[in-house]
């Protein structure tokens, strides 16, 4: 493909993409019912072509074979999981990232890629009102991870290595002993590490994203969750944490890592930072990571920053610009108070190769701030998004999402005959249940769960709307959230009317067998909408 | 930015990108000497703008502030690390990926994204002549990781969890015990796991990429490297491995994971698969992962597939299409013989949520095949690249890279007064040293190292060419590899002439102080070109 062919192909692709984006307002969020597991394979050849094909042959296949099988996250009827915003400026950023493609693992591997990232992290940190200690000017620093779940792995492995260093000292030789003497010294140290490591336990509230449990498994340590209560709107309190810490201690375990949430996946609960910080004064070895994957974006609005109070006591913080700040996936922003702890844990550069430029932070080698070695040029996308929308434009986008949630919340309350609110609109997210037609009393949770689940599945089966359900203790509930650029009151109202209609039908019909089709279409993977709520962690 | 503004901006960006690509033939690989650490910050405002800016204001800044600070991996004078190919079709793929943006963690999160990936992995597996056991038709399967280093983490954590399950049984309750009884049972099991885990050791040859040592650290297990010898061209032999295994066993350790390389970073050595498989018959608990990050691409040429002999004995295999197969970073292709081992290790879906569709592989939830939850739509890029070039086009690209390496190798041999070849051209990579002017005998390694390092640094300081050095035992050597689309005999010859000229100068000058400028410009981070050779692992 030469330059002329590329120009022609790119122009055609741009028109196709514009047409796709313009169709989104009227598109249902889910693929149509003809899309079954395995739909694509019969439509494609068995193997790659031997000879080159022209763009004229390729682009039509994207339209006819791929688009029908997409779930349209930018559809204003997409109210599932959390939003994963895409935008025209984000696409331009990705286009430039592809053009300047480089696995920029160190400064010299492409200086502009490293330097723009450092500056953008400070821009974003300022825009969110992050405490100075997380910005490069305050001794901290930001880094773009691919996902909030990778940020949890980084924080958790750093926490584990930090407590191991504190308790067992620095390694005597490098990673890789050669002489018999080095072997013996390293074996002795590793034995000690093994003893300590085997008692370490990572913690998170029971509403923390499953990424923490997964990270603990990757890191090879125990994980225990901290029970929370509906009385506190599912936020972890200082007392909840204290009880869990004492429990683990009495079992002979050593807590070393804690995820606190600024906006849990199920209900957008915000754990009680100041209470937690107070408790943790007695547990200085615990690394605290703030998972603000979705709601962190809202901190761009100054009036919401009271949620950050106490965050300066914690060690790291991550949120996804690719969820609610109009930046294409992936752009997960991680701020770290003491990046040297991360590099000391992840760098495999032996001590004799340390140098004054790196130590003085004259250059940053982001490979030591992340799991992979190579990394994409993601900051150019952030730069373009921030400039194209301006802080004011991004604030307006957040305000709209919050307002839509409050409207939906209000409509639910007007129909308290049909619905019960589990948690009120919070960062645009509303969580509710459907009341059973003939409630046998306040304790008939099972009947409420049955009708709520039936409503949930019928809604998604309709194809018009895509929602997510969750389980809070023994309560089965439905989540609604609309953080899309195309989201509007009109779409919200349409969604509400559909929820009402289906709820009334399901309550009237009881358990009629409309679910058969539902199960076949939407619930192929029962875990999809239930356990893994979080689209982009 | 509305559709019309996007169209206009995208067309302008496309012209900018075409202009950039057309300039690459004459561009040096490294930024010019005005680019110092910290160059960018003074050129940018201190914070993000409050109000929106137009594309007319943004694009010129990309040209004036970012492009000068890029390292140009597509420049034909880029002969460092390994190539990281970009291409017009790859850019189109990234553009579509951005347009259809979705964190496709499960099938329903965007069916087309999952299904195209599954089919593309079979296309790529066939194109490489991978044994059937790694393809979905043979019970295995492929997945696109972001990088070869993530693939190592996945393989290593899976290996660790497998041996723990084999030795300690399945977990009694879920991940997260609630009742006192469950706590006690889980504590007992975790204690046992801790004991086993603390003795586990991961292995790789001393020429294996540092990603294995880093993965072992992330996973919290020991790592030991297997010594290899120059007599065997730095390939790990069966005997090398056997000795290392017996050594670890005698120290009371339990080997559970091994990286074998198909093309090491320093010299493109290929470990001796069949000998290694023979030795490992006595060590059935070891998971073997093949790191073919760079050279794996060459398997698209049938005449080179003899390198794969024995690979069917191993458990997983990874190579980067984003290195040498004209696909933009990131596209790391991982084949797994038994994907159930991976999902059993990484999935946090509790058993009661398993379902017949997932178990029957009717749907694949790739989130359980990787570290992060969310994932980009990478397969559309692979689809577009495979179709645009065809297998024939990709084979021609590989053949060219191999030929350029052989030419350079031949020229070095013609100047055996100046150069000594450390390893002959192998997958396009040549490794050589400069002979000292007045060699005091065959053992004067130090003099050879001094002049070779001086030549290396002077070459990179020239700005015309970007190479990488390496250390093999006590030999300091220079690597040359050109796998770029724009690479040509003309550029190779120009590079060789420069190497000759600088070598002759350095031999004449001895240790004159031309290095001062070198250190300031190129060697800001001494680790950049030495330890971390591999651009994209």
Interface residues (C-beta under 8 A of the other chain):
Chain A: X1 X2 X3 X5 X6 X7 X9 X10 X11 X13 X14 X15 X17 X18 X20 X21 X22 X30 X31 X35 X37 X38 X39 X40 X41 X44 X47 X48 X49 X50 X51 X52 X53 X55 X57 X58 X62 X65 X66 X67 X68 X69 X70 X71 X73 X74 X81 X84 X86 X87 X88 X89 X90 X91 X92 X94 X95 X96 X97 X98 X99 X100 X101 X102 X103 X104 X105 X106 X107 X108 X109 X110 X111 X112 X113 X115 X116 X118 X119 X122 X123 X124 X126 X127 X146 X147 X148 X149 X150 X153 X157 X160 X161 X175 X176 X177 X178 X183 X187 X190 X191 X193 X194 X195 X197 X198 X199 X206 X210 X211 X213 X214 X217 X218 X219 X220 X221 X222 X223 X224 X225 X227 X251 X322 X328 X329 X330 X345 X346 X348 X349 X353 X355 X357 X358 X362 X363 X365 X367 X371 X372 X373 X374 X376 X380 X383 X384 X386 X387 X388 X389 X390 X391 X392 X393 X522 X524 X525 X526 X527 X528 X529 X530 X531 X532 X534 X535 X536 X537
Chain B: X1 X2 X3 X5 X6 X7 X9 X10 X11 X13 X14 X15 X17 X18 X20 X21 X22 X30 X31 X35 X37 X38 X39 X40 X41 X44 X47 X48 X49 X50 X51 X52 X53 X55 X57 X58 X62 X65 X66 X67 X68 X69 X70 X71 X73 X74 X81 X84 X86 X87 X88 X89 X90 X91 X92 X93 X94 X95 X96 X97 X98 X99 X100 X101 X102 X103 X104 X105 X106 X107 X108 X109 X110 X111 X112 X113 X115 X116 X118 X119 X122 X123 X124 X126 X127 X146 X147 X148 X149 X150 X153 X157 X160 X161 X175 X176 X177 X178 X183 X187 X190 X191 X193 X194 X195 X197 X198 X199 X206 X210 X211 X213 X214 X217 X218 X219 X220 X221 X222 X223 X224 X225 X227 X251 X322 X328 X329 X330 X345 X346 X348 X349 X350 X353 X355 X357 X358 X362 X363 X365 X367 X371 X372 X373 X374 X376 X380 X383 X384 X386 X387 X388 X389 X390 X391 X392 X393 X522 X524 X525 X526 X527 X528 X529 X530 X531 X532 X534 X535 X536 X537
